């Protein structure tokens, strides 16, 4: 794998953007329209985006996936060919 060199200025701005998003809840679009060093603003925006991705990944771990009914038909653990005689109610016959 190629080693990618990242400037210290970029790393610092990226980390600042990440921390701003984390600590203050700022979104990357807050930087739109700012008249500052475009390179630094881009790095901060990417840091904020990364924080949002990290939060989304962490939250998705807590979500239980929906039950897939199609998987029941193919499950080796569920017997689907049940003999109806075995499952019918063997209750009392009503008196006539």
Biopython code that builds the backbone (N, CA, C, O; Angstrom):
import numpy as np
from Bio.PDB.StructureBuilder import StructureBuilder

atoms = [
    (1, "UNK", "N", (0.848, -1.182, 0.000)),
    (1, "UNK", "CA", (0.000, 0.000, 0.000)),
    (1, "UNK", "C", (0.887, 1.236, 0.000)),
    (1, "UNK", "O", (1.925, 1.266, 0.660)),
    (2, "UNK", "N", (0.473, 2.249, -0.741)),
    (2, "UNK", "CA", (1.245, 3.484, -0.826)),
    (2, "UNK", "C", (1.083, 4.286, 0.456)),
    (2, "UNK", "O", (-0.007, 4.388, 1.019)),
    (3, "UNK", "N", (2.196, 4.847, 0.896)),
    (3, "UNK", "CA", (2.129, 5.736, 2.050)),
    (3, "UNK", "C", (1.677, 7.106, 1.579)),
    (3, "UNK", "O", (2.279, 7.692, 0.679)),
    (4, "UNK", "N", (0.635, 7.606, 2.179)),
    (4, "UNK", "CA", (0.110, 8.916, 1.813)),
    (4, "UNK", "C", (0.586, 9.909, 2.863)),
    (4, "UNK", "O", (0.376, 9.716, 4.061)),
    (5, "UNK", "N", (1.224, 10.964, 2.403)),
    (5, "UNK", "CA", (1.716, 11.999, 3.308)),
    (5, "UNK", "C", (0.654, 13.092, 3.413)),
    (5, "UNK", "O", (0.154, 13.593, 2.406)),
    (6, "UNK", "N", (0.326, 13.446, 4.642)),
    (6, "UNK", "CA", (-0.656, 14.499, 4.900)),
    (6, "UNK", "C", (0.060, 15.600, 5.668)),
    (6, "UNK", "O", (0.777, 15.339, 6.633)),
    (7, "UNK", "N", (-0.146, 16.828, 5.225)),
    (7, "UNK", "CA", (0.540, 17.944, 5.878)),
    (7, "UNK", "C", (0.045, 18.119, 7.311)),
    (7, "UNK", "O", (-1.084, 17.764, 7.647)),
    (8, "UNK", "N", (0.906, 18.664, 8.128)),
    (8, "UNK", "CA", (0.547, 18.915, 9.525)),
    (8, "UNK", "C", (-0.573, 19.949, 9.629)),
    (8, "UNK", "O", (-1.416, 19.860, 10.522)),
    (9, "UNK", "N", (-0.587, 20.929, 8.724)),
    (9, "UNK", "CA", (-1.651, 21.939, 8.724)),
    (9, "UNK", "C", (-3.008, 21.287, 8.463)),
    (9, "UNK", "O", (-4.001, 21.614, 9.113)),
    (10, "UNK", "N", (-3.037, 20.358, 7.501)),
    (10, "UNK", "CA", (-4.279, 19.661, 7.182)),
    (10, "UNK", "C", (-4.738, 18.835, 8.381)),
    (10, "UNK", "O", (-5.911, 18.871, 8.752)),
    (11, "UNK", "N", (-3.811, 18.090, 8.986)),
    (11, "UNK", "CA", (-4.157, 17.256, 10.144)),
    (11, "UNK", "C", (-4.739, 18.110, 11.259)),
    (11, "UNK", "O", (-5.744, 17.752, 11.873)),
    (12, "UNK", "N", (-4.090, 19.253, 11.514)),
    (12, "UNK", "CA", (-4.546, 20.123, 12.593)),
    (12, "UNK", "C", (-5.952, 20.654, 12.304)),
    (12, "UNK", "O", (-6.814, 20.641, 13.183)),
    (13, "UNK", "N", (-6.183, 21.118, 11.082)),
    (13, "UNK", "CA", (-7.499, 21.654, 10.716)),
    (13, "UNK", "C", (-8.561, 20.558, 10.734)),
    (13, "UNK", "O", (-9.681, 20.787, 11.192)),
    (14, "UNK", "N", (-8.218, 19.371, 10.240)),
    (14, "UNK", "CA", (-9.148, 18.234, 10.249)),
    (14, "UNK", "C", (-9.549, 17.918, 11.683)),
    (14, "UNK", "O", (-10.734, 17.767, 11.980)),
    (15, "UNK", "N", (-8.566, 17.818, 12.573)),
    (15, "UNK", "CA", (-8.846, 17.491, 13.972)),
    (15, "UNK", "C", (-9.644, 18.586, 14.657)),
    (15, "UNK", "O", (-10.497, 18.298, 15.497)),
    (16, "UNK", "N", (-9.377, 19.849, 14.307)),
    (16, "UNK", "CA", (-10.169, 20.942, 14.872)),
    (16, "UNK", "C", (-11.624, 20.849, 14.414)),
    (16, "UNK", "O", (-12.547, 21.055, 15.202)),
    (17, "UNK", "N", (-11.816, 20.539, 13.138)),
    (17, "UNK", "CA", (-13.184, 20.373, 12.640)),
    (17, "UNK", "C", (-13.899, 19.226, 13.337)),
    (17, "UNK", "O", (-15.079, 19.335, 13.673)),
    (18, "UNK", "N", (-13.188, 18.128, 13.555)),
    (18, "UNK", "CA", (-13.757, 16.965, 14.244)),
    (18, "UNK", "C", (-14.177, 17.360, 15.661)),
    (18, "UNK", "O", (-15.281, 17.043, 16.102)),
    (19, "UNK", "N", (-13.287, 18.052, 16.363)),
    (19, "UNK", "CA", (-13.582, 18.459, 17.745)),
    (19, "UNK", "C", (-14.726, 19.474, 17.808)),
    (19, "UNK", "O", (-15.554, 19.407, 18.717)),
    (20, "UNK", "N", (-14.786, 20.413, 16.854)),
    (20, "UNK", "CA", (-15.890, 21.375, 16.833)),
    (20, "UNK", "C", (-17.225, 20.655, 16.660)),
    (20, "UNK", "O", (-18.212, 20.991, 17.315)),
    (21, "UNK", "N", (-17.246, 19.675, 15.781)),
    (21, "UNK", "CA", (-18.477, 18.910, 15.572)),
    (21, "UNK", "C", (-18.832, 18.118, 16.821)),
    (21, "UNK", "O", (-20.000, 18.022, 17.197)),
    (22, "UNK", "N", (-17.828, 17.562, 17.449)),
    (22, "UNK", "CA", (-18.055, 16.723, 18.636)),
    (22, "UNK", "C", (-18.490, 17.561, 19.842)),
    (22, "UNK", "O", (-19.480, 17.241, 20.500)),
    (23, "UNK", "N", (-17.762, 18.613, 20.123)),
    (23, "UNK", "CA", (-18.002, 19.388, 21.339)),
    (23, "UNK", "C", (-19.173, 20.364, 21.219)),
    (23, "UNK", "O", (-19.926, 20.561, 22.172)),
    (24, "UNK", "N", (-19.317, 20.969, 20.048)),
    (24, "UNK", "CA", (-20.335, 22.007, 19.888)),
    (24, "UNK", "C", (-21.509, 21.586, 19.020)),
    (24, "UNK", "O", (-22.493, 22.316, 18.901)),
    (25, "UNK", "N", (-21.407, 20.404, 18.411)),
    (25, "UNK", "CA", (-22.479, 19.918, 17.558)),
    (25, "UNK", "C", (-22.586, 20.670, 16.239)),
    (25, "UNK", "O", (-23.643, 20.672, 15.608)),
    (26, "UNK", "N", (-21.497, 21.309, 15.820)),
    (26, "UNK", "CA", (-21.527, 22.062, 14.564)),
    (26, "UNK", "C", (-21.571, 21.123, 13.371)),
    (26, "UNK", "O", (-20.981, 20.042, 13.391)),
    (27, "UNK", "N", (-22.273, 21.548, 12.338)),
    (27, "UNK", "CA", (-22.379, 20.795, 11.087)),
    (27, "UNK", "C", (-21.436, 21.403, 10.066)),
    (27, "UNK", "O", (-21.133, 22.593, 10.150)),
    (28, "UNK", "N", (-20.959, 20.621, 9.099)),
    (28, "UNK", "CA", (-20.011, 21.130, 8.104)),
    (28, "UNK", "C", (-20.518, 22.317, 7.299)),
    (28, "UNK", "O", (-19.724, 23.149, 6.862)),
    (29, "UNK", "N", (-21.836, 22.409, 7.095)),
    (29, "UNK", "CA", (-22.360, 23.507, 6.277)),
    (29, "UNK", "C", (-22.209, 24.874, 6.937)),
    (29, "UNK", "O", (-22.404, 25.899, 6.284)),
    (30, "UNK", "N", (-21.869, 24.901, 8.209)),
    (30, "UNK", "CA", (-21.655, 26.174, 8.890)),
    (30, "UNK", "C", (-20.444, 26.905, 8.312)),
    (30, "UNK", "O", (-20.334, 28.125, 8.433)),
    (31, "UNK", "N", (-19.550, 26.165, 7.692)),
    (31, "UNK", "CA", (-18.345, 26.758, 7.122)),
    (31, "UNK", "C", (-18.570, 27.316, 5.724)),
    (31, "UNK", "O", (-17.714, 28.025, 5.195)),
    (32, "UNK", "N", (-19.709, 27.002, 5.122)),
    (32, "UNK", "CA", (-20.001, 27.504, 3.777)),
    (32, "UNK", "C", (-20.037, 29.034, 3.793)),
    (32, "UNK", "O", (-20.656, 29.643, 4.666)),
    (33, "UNK", "N", (-19.377, 29.631, 2.832)),
    (33, "UNK", "CA", (-19.418, 31.076, 2.699)),
    (33, "UNK", "C", (-18.400, 31.825, 3.532)),
    (33, "UNK", "O", (-18.278, 33.042, 3.397)),
    (34, "UNK", "N", (-17.659, 31.131, 4.396)),
    (34, "UNK", "CA", (-16.625, 31.823, 5.170)),
    (34, "UNK", "C", (-15.477, 32.211, 4.262)),
    (34, "UNK", "O", (-15.039, 31.418, 3.429)),
    (35, "UNK", "N", (-15.000, 33.403, 4.419)),
    (35, "UNK", "CA", (-13.878, 33.890, 3.616)),
    (35, "UNK", "C", (-12.587, 33.658, 4.402)),
    (35, "UNK", "O", (-12.067, 34.565, 5.052)),
    (36, "UNK", "N", (-12.102, 32.471, 4.332)),
    (36, "UNK", "CA", (-10.859, 32.128, 5.012)),
    (36, "UNK", "C", (-10.062, 31.229, 4.082)),
    (36, "UNK", "O", (-10.477, 30.960, 2.955)),
    (37, "UNK", "N", (-8.945, 30.780, 4.552)),
    (37, "UNK", "CA", (-8.108, 29.887, 3.755)),
    (37, "UNK", "C", (-8.935, 28.671, 3.345)),
    (37, "UNK", "O", (-9.333, 27.863, 4.184)),
    (38, "UNK", "N", (-9.188, 28.554, 2.030)),
    (38, "UNK", "CA", (-10.058, 27.500, 1.524)),
    (38, "UNK", "C", (-9.545, 26.105, 1.885)),
    (38, "UNK", "O", (-10.333, 25.215, 2.205)),
    (39, "UNK", "N", (-8.240, 25.918, 1.832)),
    (39, "UNK", "CA", (-7.633, 24.626, 2.156)),
    (39, "UNK", "C", (-7.930, 24.246, 3.608)),
    (39, "UNK", "O", (-8.281, 23.103, 3.902)),
    (40, "UNK", "N", (-7.786, 25.208, 4.500)),
    (40, "UNK", "CA", (-8.041, 24.952, 5.926)),
    (40, "UNK", "C", (-9.528, 24.686, 6.177)),
    (40, "UNK", "O", (-9.875, 23.797, 6.955)),
    (41, "UNK", "N", (-10.400, 25.448, 5.527)),
    (41, "UNK", "CA", (-11.843, 25.243, 5.704)),
    (41, "UNK", "C", (-12.263, 23.874, 5.175)),
    (41, "UNK", "O", (-13.125, 23.218, 5.759)),
    (42, "UNK", "N", (-11.658, 23.448, 4.080)),
    (42, "UNK", "CA", (-11.963, 22.130, 3.514)),
    (42, "UNK", "C", (-11.559, 21.037, 4.493)),
    (42, "UNK", "O", (-12.296, 20.072, 4.693)),
    (43, "UNK", "N", (-10.386, 21.189, 5.103)),
    (43, "UNK", "CA", (-9.915, 20.195, 6.058)),
    (43, "UNK", "C", (-10.823, 20.148, 7.284)),
    (43, "UNK", "O", (-11.137, 19.068, 7.783)),
    (44, "UNK", "N", (-11.244, 21.310, 7.768)),
    (44, "UNK", "CA", (-12.144, 21.345, 8.924)),
    (44, "UNK", "C", (-13.488, 20.720, 8.570)),
    (44, "UNK", "O", (-14.056, 19.973, 9.367)),
    (45, "UNK", "N", (-13.995, 21.021, 7.384)),
    (45, "UNK", "CA", (-15.263, 20.445, 6.942)),
    (45, "UNK", "C", (-15.169, 18.922, 6.862)),
    (45, "UNK", "O", (-16.091, 18.214, 7.268)),
    (46, "UNK", "N", (-14.060, 18.431, 6.341)),
    (46, "UNK", "CA", (-13.879, 16.979, 6.258)),
    (46, "UNK", "C", (-13.787, 16.347, 7.645)),
    (46, "UNK", "O", (-14.252, 15.225, 7.843)),
    (47, "UNK", "N", (-13.195, 17.050, 8.599)),
    (47, "UNK", "CA", (-13.168, 16.569, 9.978)),
    (47, "UNK", "C", (-14.560, 16.478, 10.570)),
    (47, "UNK", "O", (-14.882, 15.526, 11.280)),
    (48, "UNK", "N", (-15.391, 17.478, 10.273)),
    (48, "UNK", "CA", (-16.779, 17.474, 10.756)),
    (48, "UNK", "C", (-17.570, 16.334, 10.117)),
    (48, "UNK", "O", (-18.348, 15.652, 10.784)),
    (49, "UNK", "N", (-17.361, 16.142, 8.828)),
    (49, "UNK", "CA", (-18.025, 15.027, 8.144)),
    (49, "UNK", "C", (-17.608, 13.691, 8.759)),
    (49, "UNK", "O", (-18.437, 12.798, 8.931)),
    (50, "UNK", "N", (-16.340, 13.560, 9.086)),
    (50, "UNK", "CA", (-15.852, 12.309, 9.675)),
    (50, "UNK", "C", (-16.512, 12.057, 11.023)),
    (50, "UNK", "O", (-16.869, 10.922, 11.340)),
    (51, "UNK", "N", (-16.673, 13.111, 11.816)),
    (51, "UNK", "CA", (-17.341, 12.942, 13.108)),
    (51, "UNK", "C", (-18.773, 12.455, 12.902)),
    (51, "UNK", "O", (-19.232, 11.557, 13.609)),
    (52, "UNK", "N", (-19.488, 13.051, 11.925)),
    (52, "UNK", "CA", (-20.859, 12.619, 11.647)),
    (52, "UNK", "C", (-20.898, 11.149, 11.238)),
    (52, "UNK", "O", (-21.795, 10.414, 11.650)),
    (53, "UNK", "N", (-19.934, 10.719, 10.433)),
    (53, "UNK", "CA", (-19.872, 9.306, 10.030)),
    (53, "UNK", "C", (-19.633, 8.411, 11.237)),
    (53, "UNK", "O", (-20.249, 7.353, 11.367)),
    (54, "UNK", "N", (-18.728, 8.841, 12.125)),
    (54, "UNK", "CA", (-18.430, 8.044, 13.322)),
    (54, "UNK", "C", (-19.656, 7.906, 14.212)),
    (54, "UNK", "O", (-19.925, 6.827, 14.739)),
    (55, "UNK", "N", (-20.394, 8.988, 14.379)),
    (55, "UNK", "CA", (-21.612, 8.954, 15.197)),
    (55, "UNK", "C", (-22.644, 8.025, 14.568)),
    (55, "UNK", "O", (-23.276, 7.229, 15.263)),
    (56, "UNK", "N", (-22.812, 8.128, 13.254)),
    (56, "UNK", "CA", (-23.787, 7.277, 12.565)),
    (56, "UNK", "C", (-23.406, 5.800, 12.692)),
    (56, "UNK", "O", (-24.276, 4.952, 12.893)),
    (57, "UNK", "N", (-22.135, 5.494, 12.577)),
    (57, "UNK", "CA", (-21.684, 4.104, 12.720)),
    (57, "UNK", "C", (-21.935, 3.598, 14.134)),
    (57, "UNK", "O", (-22.361, 2.458, 14.320)),
    (58, "UNK", "N", (-21.676, 4.424, 15.117)),
    (58, "UNK", "CA", (-21.886, 4.024, 16.511)),
    (58, "UNK", "C", (-23.364, 3.803, 16.797)),
    (58, "UNK", "O", (-23.729, 2.861, 17.501)),
    (59, "UNK", "N", (-24.216, 4.670, 16.250)),
    (59, "UNK", "CA", (-25.655, 4.524, 16.467)),
    (59, "UNK", "C", (-26.211, 3.309, 15.750)),
    (59, "UNK", "O", (-27.149, 2.678, 16.238)),
    (60, "UNK", "N", (-25.652, 2.975, 14.608)),
    (60, "UNK", "CA", (-26.170, 1.830, 13.855)),
    (60, "UNK", "C", (-25.868, 0.519, 14.556)),
    (60, "UNK", "O", (-26.527, -0.486, 14.288)),
    (61, "UNK", "N", (-24.893, 0.505, 15.442)),
    (61, "UNK", "CA", (-24.590, -0.718, 16.202)),
    (61, "UNK", "C", (-25.706, -1.041, 17.178)),
    (61, "UNK", "O", (-25.908, -2.203, 17.529)),
    (62, "UNK", "N", (-26.438, -0.015, 17.622)),
    (62, "UNK", "CA", (-27.492, -0.199, 18.614)),
    (62, "UNK", "C", (-28.836, -0.584, 18.007)),
    (62, "UNK", "O", (-29.769, -0.935, 18.729)),
    (63, "UNK", "N", (-28.932, -0.521, 16.700)),
    (63, "UNK", "CA", (-30.204, -0.796, 16.029)),
    (63, "UNK", "C", (-30.326, -2.293, 15.737)),
    (63, "UNK", "O", (-29.411, -2.900, 15.179)),
    (64, "UNK", "N", (-31.443, -2.871, 16.111)),
    (64, "UNK", "CA", (-31.696, -4.282, 15.825)),
    (64, "UNK", "C", (-32.225, -4.368, 14.404)),
    (64, "UNK", "O", (-33.195, -3.692, 14.059)),
    (65, "UNK", "N", (-31.597, -5.193, 13.576)),
    (65, "UNK", "CA", (-32.070, -5.284, 12.188)),
    (65, "UNK", "C", (-33.484, -5.851, 12.121)),
    (65, "UNK", "O", (-33.874, -6.644, 12.978)),
    (66, "UNK", "N", (-34.249, -5.455, 11.116)),
    (66, "UNK", "CA", (-35.622, -5.958, 10.985)),
    (66, "UNK", "C", (-35.631, -7.460, 10.720)),
    (66, "UNK", "O", (-34.709, -8.006, 10.113)),
    (67, "UNK", "N", (-36.683, -8.110, 11.183)),
    (67, "UNK", "CA", (-36.813, -9.551, 10.995)),
    (67, "UNK", "C", (-37.108, -9.842, 9.536)),
    (67, "UNK", "O", (-38.004, -9.235, 8.950)),
    (68, "UNK", "N", (-36.377, -10.748, 8.955)),
    (68, "UNK", "CA", (-36.524, -11.088, 7.545)),
    (68, "UNK", "C", (-37.326, -12.383, 7.438)),
    (68, "UNK", "O", (-36.809, -13.465, 7.712)),
    (69, "UNK", "N", (-38.595, -12.263, 7.035)),
    (69, "UNK", "CA", (-39.463, -13.436, 6.941)),
    (69, "UNK", "C", (-38.975, -14.419, 5.885)),
    (69, "UNK", "O", (-39.202, -15.622, 6.012)),
    (70, "UNK", "N", (-38.303, -13.923, 4.838)),
    (70, "UNK", "CA", (-37.790, -14.811, 3.795)),
    (70, "UNK", "C", (-36.728, -15.751, 4.340)),
    (70, "UNK", "O", (-36.576, -16.870, 3.852)),
    (71, "UNK", "N", (-35.992, -15.301, 5.348)),
    (71, "UNK", "CA", (-34.935, -16.151, 5.897)),
    (71, "UNK", "C", (-35.512, -17.324, 6.682)),
    (71, "UNK", "O", (-34.836, -18.338, 6.862)),
    (72, "UNK", "N", (-36.755, -17.199, 7.151)),
    (72, "UNK", "CA", (-37.393, -18.295, 7.897)),
    (72, "UNK", "C", (-37.599, -19.501, 6.983)),
    (72, "UNK", "O", (-37.399, -20.641, 7.402)),
    (73, "UNK", "N", (-37.998, -19.250, 5.737)),
    (73, "UNK", "CA", (-38.246, -20.335, 4.799)),
    (73, "UNK", "C", (-36.985, -21.143, 4.508)),
    (73, "UNK", "O", (-37.071, -22.335, 4.211)),
    (74, "UNK", "N", (-35.847, -20.526, 4.588)),
    (74, "UNK", "CA", (-34.590, -21.188, 4.261)),
    (74, "UNK", "C", (-33.798, -21.622, 5.484)),
    (74, "UNK", "O", (-32.687, -22.134, 5.345)),
    (75, "UNK", "N", (-34.335, -21.432, 6.655)),
    (75, "UNK", "CA", (-33.606, -21.750, 7.875)),
    (75, "UNK", "C", (-33.570, -23.257, 8.128)),
    (75, "UNK", "O", (-34.609, -23.917, 8.095)),
    (76, "UNK", "N", (-32.377, -23.802, 8.380)),
    (76, "UNK", "CA", (-32.283, -25.231, 8.684)),
    (76, "UNK", "C", (-32.769, -25.558, 10.096)),
    (76, "UNK", "O", (-32.922, -26.727, 10.449)),
    (77, "UNK", "N", (-33.013, -24.518, 10.903)),
    (77, "UNK", "CA", (-33.399, -24.739, 12.294)),
    (77, "UNK", "C", (-34.907, -24.731, 12.517)),
    (77, "UNK", "O", (-35.377, -25.052, 13.608)),
    (78, "UNK", "N", (-35.661, -24.368, 11.492)),
    (78, "UNK", "CA", (-37.113, -24.291, 11.627)),
    (78, "UNK", "C", (-37.740, -25.342, 10.730)),
    (78, "UNK", "O", (-37.516, -25.368, 9.520)),
    (79, "UNK", "N", (-38.535, -26.214, 11.356)),
    (79, "UNK", "CA", (-39.197, -27.272, 10.598)),
    (79, "UNK", "C", (-40.454, -26.690, 9.976)),
    (79, "UNK", "O", (-41.373, -26.278, 10.684)),
    (80, "UNK", "N", (-40.491, -26.658, 8.636)),
    (80, "UNK", "CA", (-41.645, -26.071, 7.953)),
    (80, "UNK", "C", (-42.618, -27.114, 7.424)),
    (80, "UNK", "O", (-43.764, -26.779, 7.124)),
    (81, "UNK", "N", (-42.195, -28.373, 7.300)),
    (81, "UNK", "CA", (-43.084, -29.438, 6.830)),
    (81, "UNK", "C", (-43.667, -30.150, 8.041)),
    (81, "UNK", "O", (-43.171, -31.196, 8.459)),
    (82, "UNK", "N", (-44.718, -29.577, 8.594)),
    (82, "UNK", "CA", (-45.337, -30.120, 9.803)),
    (82, "UNK", "C", (-46.562, -30.917, 9.395)),
    (82, "UNK", "O", (-47.381, -30.456, 8.600)),
    (83, "UNK", "N", (-46.678, -32.100, 9.935)),
    (83, "UNK", "CA", (-47.835, -32.947, 9.655)),
    (83, "UNK", "C", (-49.048, -32.357, 10.373)),
    (83, "UNK", "O", (-49.017, -32.159, 11.587)),
    (84, "UNK", "N", (-50.110, -32.078, 9.628)),
    (84, "UNK", "CA", (-51.295, -31.438, 10.194)),
    (84, "UNK", "C", (-51.953, -32.282, 11.276)),
    (84, "UNK", "O", (-52.549, -31.729, 12.200)),
    (85, "UNK", "N", (-51.862, -33.616, 11.186)),
    (85, "UNK", "CA", (-52.483, -34.464, 12.205)),
    (85, "UNK", "C", (-51.838, -34.243, 13.563)),
    (85, "UNK", "O", (-52.511, -34.334, 14.590)),
    (86, "UNK", "N", (-50.557, -33.957, 13.583)),
    (86, "UNK", "CA", (-49.853, -33.759, 14.846)),
    (86, "UNK", "C", (-50.203, -32.418, 15.477)),
    (86, "UNK", "O", (-50.121, -32.271, 16.696)),
    (87, "UNK", "N", (-50.590, -31.443, 14.667)),
    (87, "UNK", "CA", (-50.816, -30.112, 15.209)),
    (87, "UNK", "C", (-52.279, -29.783, 15.442)),
    (87, "UNK", "O", (-52.584, -28.755, 16.046)),
    (88, "UNK", "N", (-53.190, -30.627, 14.979)),
    (88, "UNK", "CA", (-54.600, -30.319, 15.168)),
    (88, "UNK", "C", (-54.976, -30.465, 16.636)),
    (88, "UNK", "O", (-54.439, -31.295, 17.370)),
    (89, "UNK", "N", (-55.913, -29.629, 17.023)),
    (89, "UNK", "CA", (-56.392, -29.635, 18.395)),
    (89, "UNK", "C", (-57.084, -30.960, 18.695)),
    (89, "UNK", "O", (-57.977, -31.377, 17.956)),
    (90, "UNK", "N", (-56.686, -31.609, 19.754)),
    (90, "UNK", "CA", (-57.275, -32.897, 20.167)),
    (90, "UNK", "C", (-58.222, -32.674, 21.355)),
    (90, "UNK", "O", (-58.293, -33.493, 22.271)),
    (91, "UNK", "N", (-58.945, -31.552, 21.319)),
    (91, "UNK", "CA", (-59.834, -31.212, 22.426)),
    (91, "UNK", "C", (-61.054, -32.104, 22.494)),
    (91, "UNK", "O", (-61.154, -33.090, 21.765)),
    (92, "UNK", "N", (-61.976, -31.758, 23.367)),
    (92, "UNK", "CA", (-63.189, -32.530, 23.573)),
    (92, "UNK", "C", (-64.173, -32.323, 22.430)),
    (92, "UNK", "O", (-64.268, -31.234, 21.864)),
    (93, "UNK", "N", (-64.884, -33.357, 22.109)),
    (93, "UNK", "CA", (-65.946, -33.265, 21.112)),
    (93, "UNK", "C", (-67.191, -32.728, 21.836)),
    (93, "UNK", "O", (-67.475, -33.139, 22.961)),
    (94, "UNK", "N", (-67.913, -31.838, 21.216)),
    (94, "UNK", "CA", (-69.130, -31.324, 21.867)),
    (94, "UNK", "C", (-70.191, -32.430, 21.966)),
    (94, "UNK", "O", (-70.317, -33.273, 21.078)),
    (95, "UNK", "N", (-70.920, -32.402, 23.030)),
    (95, "UNK", "CA", (-71.984, -33.404, 23.197)),
    (95, "UNK", "C", (-73.164, -33.042, 22.330)),
    (95, "UNK", "O", (-73.493, -31.869, 22.155)),
    (96, "UNK", "N", (-73.807, -34.088, 21.781)),
    (96, "UNK", "CA", (-74.969, -33.875, 20.910)),
    (96, "UNK", "C", (-76.232, -34.172, 21.630)),
    (96, "UNK", "O", (-77.314, -34.050, 21.056)),
]
sb = StructureBuilder()
sb.init_structure("model")
sb.init_model(0)
sb.init_chain("A")
sb.init_seg("    ")
for serial, (resi, resn, name, xyz) in enumerate(atoms, 1):
    if name == "N":
        sb.init_residue(resn, " ", resi, " ")
    sb.init_atom(name, np.array(xyz, "f"), 0.0, 1.0, " ", f" {name:<3s}", serial, name[0])
structure = sb.get_structure()
